[in-house]
Each structure stands twice: as structure tokens, then as C-alpha cells.
Amino acid sequence: MEKFGIGQPVRRKEDVRFITGAGRYTDDVNVPGQLYVYFLRSPHAHADIRSLDIKATLAAPGVRRW
């Protein structure tokens, strides 16, 4: 078998930290003033949104609107 070629396994240096639990992901980072976003998806494909009542949502603590 050749040293380099199609189908040969490739050792990756970065894998060790992920399989040993030492990896760092964007979800692990927290910064002051950080916000979270939630998306509400329609169960209907290509449906038109005619209106949304977000008064109760905006009244909830910690909710911000841009």
C-alpha cells in the first residue's frame, strides 16, 4: 500500500481534544450581555404569516426586541 493515496486514513491532530472531552465549542462561550435567539417554525410549508401577537412575549422578563 502506498504512503499517500485515495482511501488512506488521515490522522488529525485536533481529534484528540474532542474525543477526550477537552474541546471548546461556541456554546461553551458566555460573554456579558449575551443574548439567545429562538426561532419558531411553521408546520406548514410555504405558509404566509399574516400576523403575530407578541405582546405577551415582549412583556416577559429579559426579552429584547431589535
N, C-alpha and C positions, 0 to 999 in steps of 0.2 A: 504494500500500500504506500502511496506517495505521502510525503510530509504535508503538502498543501493540496487541496483539491475539493471538488464538489462532494458534499456529504460527510466531510470530516468534522468532528466535533471541535468547537471553538471554546477554549477556556476564557471565561470573562472574569476580570478582577472584581467587578462590582457586585457579583452574586453573593459572595461570602457574607457581606453585611446584611443582606436581605434575608438569607436563609438562617442566619443566627439571631435575627431579631434586632439588629443594630441599625437597620435602615431608617432614614428620616424621610417622611412624606409631607406634602403640603398640608395635609390635615393635621399634622403634628405641630404646626407653627401657629402660635397665637400672638397677636400684636394688640397694643392698646387701641381702643376704638374700632376694633374689628367687627364687621357685620356679617351676617349669614343671609343667604338667599334661598328661597323656596319657590319652586315652580309648580303651578297647578296645571295639570294636563287634562285636556278634554278626552272623554272616552269616545268621542265622535270624530272620525277623520274628516278633515277639511271643513269643520263646522265654523260658522261665523259667530263671533261673540258680539252680541247686541248690547249687553250692559253688564256691569259688575257692581255689586253693592259691597263696598269695602269700608263702610263706616265703623262697623264693629271691629274690624281688623286694625284700623288706624287708632282706635281708642284703647287697644291693648298696650300694656307697658312694654317699652323697648322697641316698639315698631317705628320704623322711619320710612319716609316716602321721599323719593328724589323728585 
